[in-house]
Amino acid sequence: MELNTLTEFQNQIDNALLDYKTGVGTFTQKMPELASKYNAFTEECFKEGVLSQKEKQLIALGISLYAQDEYCIIYHVKGCLDQGCSEQEIYEAIGVTAAFGGGAAMSQGVTLVQDAVQYLQNNPMH
């Protein structure tokens, strides 16, 4: 990736994470009861259980790829890394998702996911 494109991509990742955080904050202010119940539900879904939090993040990444949701793709790449997923585990999840989602899932996996992994590994403060 050339420098200008790399800088633009870094800004895209930073902006996506900030946009999501800001949007959730605004939604929570306007719909506190609903947001509270949604947050409790998702926290329950992602807590450690028979499936580890790591496995749950890999599942969420696959669903995000299949749904072509760039915000969730970035968010769950970060979640995978935060839960200790290796690049190989993430790439295997891309492969499984591509088996169901075809070229659209694969294209996001070999671009957005790979670039996000590289950026977030080198910028762990996110």
C-alpha positions as CSV (number, residue, x, y, z in Angstrom):
1,M,0.0,0.0,0.0
2,E,1.5,3.4,-0.9
3,L,1.9,6.0,1.8
4,N,-1.1,8.2,0.8
5,T,-3.4,5.2,0.5
6,L,-2.0,3.9,3.8
7,T,-2.8,7.2,5.6
8,E,-6.2,7.3,4.1
9,F,-6.8,3.7,5.2
10,Q,-5.6,4.5,8.8
11,N,-8.0,7.4,8.8
12,Q,-10.8,5.1,7.6
13,I,-10.2,2.7,10.5
14,D,-9.9,5.4,13.1
15,N,-13.0,7.2,11.8
16,A,-15.0,4.0,11.6
17,L,-14.2,3.2,15.2
18,L,-14.9,6.7,16.3
19,D,-18.1,7.0,14.3
20,Y,-19.5,3.8,15.8
21,K,-18.6,4.9,19.4
22,T,-20.1,8.3,18.8
23,G,-23.2,6.8,17.2
24,V,-23.8,4.4,20.1
25,G,-23.3,7.3,22.5
26,T,-25.9,9.4,20.8
27,F,-28.3,6.5,20.5
28,T,-27.9,5.7,24.2
29,Q,-28.7,9.3,25.1
30,K,-31.8,9.3,22.9
31,M,-33.0,5.8,23.7
32,P,-31.4,4.9,27.1
33,E,-33.8,2.0,27.9
34,L,-33.5,0.3,24.6
35,A,-29.7,0.8,24.4
36,S,-29.4,-0.6,27.9
37,K,-31.3,-3.7,27.0
38,Y,-29.5,-4.1,23.7
39,N,-26.1,-3.7,25.4
40,A,-27.1,-6.2,28.1
41,F,-28.2,-8.7,25.4
42,T,-25.0,-8.4,23.4
43,E,-22.8,-8.6,26.5
44,E,-24.6,-11.8,27.4
45,C,-24.1,-13.1,23.9
46,F,-20.3,-12.4,23.9
47,K,-19.5,-13.5,27.4
48,E,-17.4,-16.6,28.0
49,G,-19.4,-19.8,27.8
50,V,-19.0,-23.1,26.2
51,L,-17.7,-21.1,23.3
52,S,-14.8,-18.8,24.2
53,Q,-14.9,-15.0,23.6
54,K,-12.3,-15.6,21.0
55,E,-14.5,-18.1,19.1
56,K,-17.4,-15.8,19.4
57,Q,-15.4,-12.9,17.9
58,L,-14.4,-15.1,15.0
59,I,-18.0,-16.0,14.4
60,A,-19.0,-12.3,14.5
61,L,-16.3,-11.5,12.0
62,G,-17.5,-14.1,9.6
63,I,-21.1,-12.8,9.9
64,S,-19.9,-9.3,9.4
65,L,-18.0,-10.3,6.3
66,Y,-21.1,-12.1,5.0
67,A,-23.3,-9.1,5.7
68,Q,-20.8,-6.8,4.1
69,D,-21.0,-4.5,7.1
70,E,-17.7,-2.5,7.1
71,Y,-18.2,-1.0,10.6
72,C,-18.8,-4.5,12.1
73,I,-15.9,-6.0,10.1
74,I,-13.5,-3.4,11.6
75,Y,-15.0,-3.7,15.0
76,H,-14.8,-7.5,15.1
77,V,-11.3,-7.6,13.6
78,K,-10.4,-5.5,16.6
79,G,-12.4,-7.9,18.8
80,C,-10.5,-10.9,17.4
81,L,-7.2,-9.3,18.0
82,D,-8.2,-8.2,21.5
83,Q,-9.2,-11.8,22.3
84,G,-5.8,-13.1,21.1
85,C,-6.7,-14.4,17.6
86,S,-3.8,-15.1,15.4
87,E,-3.7,-13.9,11.8
88,Q,-4.0,-17.5,10.7
89,E,-7.2,-17.9,12.7
90,I,-8.7,-14.7,11.2
91,Y,-7.7,-15.9,7.7
92,E,-9.3,-19.3,8.3
93,A,-12.5,-17.5,9.3
94,I,-12.3,-15.5,6.1
95,G,-12.0,-18.7,4.1
96,V,-15.0,-20.3,5.8
97,T,-17.1,-17.2,5.3
98,A,-16.0,-17.0,1.6
99,A,-17.3,-20.6,1.2
100,F,-20.8,-19.2,1.9
101,G,-20.5,-15.6,0.9
102,G,-18.4,-16.0,-2.3
103,G,-16.5,-13.2,-3.9
104,A,-18.0,-10.4,-1.9
105,A,-16.9,-11.9,1.4
106,M,-13.5,-12.9,0.0
107,S,-12.9,-9.4,-1.4
108,Q,-13.5,-7.7,2.0
109,G,-11.4,-10.4,3.7
110,V,-8.4,-9.9,1.4
111,T,-8.6,-6.1,1.6
112,L,-10.3,-4.6,4.6
113,V,-9.7,-7.4,7.1
114,Q,-6.0,-7.9,6.2
115,D,-5.4,-4.1,6.2
116,A,-7.2,-3.7,9.5
117,V,-5.3,-6.5,11.1
118,Q,-2.0,-5.0,10.0
119,Y,-3.0,-1.5,11.2
120,L,-4.5,-2.6,14.5
121,Q,-1.6,-4.8,15.4
122,N,0.8,-1.9,14.9
123,N,-1.5,0.6,16.8
124,P,-2.8,-1.4,19.8
125,M,-4.2,1.7,21.5
126,H,-7.4,1.5,19.5
